[in-house]
Amino acid sequence: MTDSTLPPLPDRLSIDARSPHHIAAVFEHDIGIKFNDKERLDVEEYCISEGWIRIPAGKSVDRMGKPLLLKLKGKVEAFYR
Protein backbone atom coordinates (compact mmCIF):
# COMPACT_ATOMS: atom_id res chain seq x y z
CA MET A 1 0.00 0.00 0.00
CA THR A 2 1.59 3.28 -1.07
CA ASP A 3 -0.84 5.85 0.34
CA SER A 4 0.86 9.10 1.37
CA THR A 5 -1.66 9.63 4.23
CA LEU A 6 -0.29 6.65 6.18
CA PRO A 7 2.17 7.50 8.96
CA PRO A 8 5.53 5.74 8.67
CA LEU A 9 5.83 2.57 10.71
CA PRO A 10 8.19 3.03 13.66
CA ASP A 11 11.13 0.78 14.47
CA ARG A 12 9.50 -0.20 17.77
CA LEU A 13 5.77 -0.30 18.48
CA SER A 14 3.58 -1.52 21.36
CA ILE A 15 -0.19 -2.00 21.60
CA ASP A 16 -0.16 -1.09 25.31
CA ALA A 17 -1.39 2.51 25.57
CA ARG A 18 0.75 3.09 28.70
CA SER A 19 3.97 2.21 26.87
CA PRO A 20 6.25 5.00 25.60
CA HIS A 21 6.40 3.06 22.30
CA HIS A 22 2.65 3.31 21.67
CA ILE A 23 1.72 5.57 18.73
CA ALA A 24 -2.05 5.96 18.40
CA ALA A 25 -1.94 7.36 14.83
CA VAL A 26 -0.43 4.11 13.54
CA PHE A 27 -3.24 2.01 15.07
CA GLU A 28 -5.89 3.89 13.09
CA HIS A 29 -4.85 1.65 10.16
CA ASP A 30 -4.58 -2.13 9.87
CA ILE A 31 -1.02 -3.34 10.59
CA GLY A 32 0.54 -6.70 9.81
CA ILE A 33 3.65 -8.29 11.32
CA LYS A 34 5.76 -10.96 9.64
CA PHE A 35 8.09 -12.92 11.91
CA ASN A 36 10.55 -15.24 10.17
CA ASP A 37 8.50 -14.90 6.93
CA LYS A 38 5.22 -16.01 8.61
CA GLU A 39 2.46 -13.56 9.46
CA ARG A 40 1.68 -13.40 13.20
CA LEU A 41 -1.62 -12.13 14.57
CA ASP A 42 -0.78 -12.25 18.29
CA VAL A 43 2.07 -9.71 18.50
CA GLU A 44 1.88 -7.30 21.46
CA GLU A 45 5.12 -5.41 20.75
CA TYR A 46 7.90 -5.52 18.15
CA CYS A 47 11.32 -4.05 17.42
CA ILE A 48 12.63 -4.32 13.85
CA SER A 49 16.22 -3.17 14.46
CA GLU A 50 16.79 -5.54 17.39
CA GLY A 51 14.85 -8.38 15.71
CA TRP A 52 12.29 -9.43 18.33
CA ILE A 53 8.58 -9.63 19.05
CA ARG A 54 6.63 -10.10 22.27
CA ILE A 55 3.65 -12.47 22.31
CA PRO A 56 1.32 -13.63 25.12
CA ALA A 57 2.44 -16.74 27.05
CA GLY A 58 -0.81 -18.71 26.85
CA LYS A 59 -3.45 -17.72 29.39
CA SER A 60 -0.96 -16.63 32.07
CA VAL A 61 -1.53 -13.16 33.51
CA ASP A 62 0.34 -11.03 36.02
CA ARG A 63 -1.21 -9.63 39.19
CA MET A 64 -2.53 -6.62 37.27
CA GLY A 65 -4.40 -8.86 34.80
CA LYS A 66 -2.11 -8.18 31.83
CA PRO A 67 -0.84 -11.21 29.88
CA LEU A 68 2.69 -12.44 30.52
CA LEU A 69 4.78 -11.97 27.39
CA LEU A 70 7.41 -14.11 25.71
CA LYS A 71 10.20 -12.52 23.67
CA LEU A 72 10.99 -14.29 20.39
CA LYS A 73 14.02 -13.33 18.31
CA GLY A 74 14.20 -13.49 14.52
CA LYS A 75 13.50 -11.50 11.35
CA VAL A 76 10.72 -8.93 11.88
CA GLU A 77 8.82 -7.05 9.16
CA ALA A 78 5.96 -4.58 9.73
CA PHE A 79 3.56 -3.50 6.98
CA TYR A 80 0.18 -1.91 6.35
CA ARG A 81 -2.49 -4.23 5.01
C-alpha positions, -999 to +999 in steps of 0.1 A: +000+000+000+016+033-011-008+058+003+009+091+014-017+096+042-003+067+062+022+075+090+055+057+087+058+026+107+082+030+137+111+008+145+095-002+178+058-003+185+036-015+214-002-020+216-002-011+253-014+025+256+008+031+287+040+022+269+063+050+256+064+031+223+026+033+217+017+056+187-021+060+184-019+074+148-004+041+135-032+020+151-059+039+131-048+017+102-046-021+099-010-033+106+005-067+098+037-083+113+058-110+096+081-129+119+106-152+102+085-149+069+052-160+086+025-136+095+017-134+132-016-121+146-008-122+183+021-097+185+019-073+215+051-054+208+079-055+182+113-040+174+126-043+139+162-032+145+168-055+174+148-084+157+123-094+183+086-096+190+066-101+223+037-125+223+013-136+251+024-167+270-008-187+268-034-177+294-010-166+321-015-132+335+003-110+360-012-096+392-025-066+373-044-089+348-021-082+318-008-112+299+027-124+305+048-120+274+074-141+257+102-125+237+110-143+204+140-133+183+142-135+145+135-115+114+107-089+119+088-070+092+060-046+097+036-035+070+002-019+064-025-042+050 
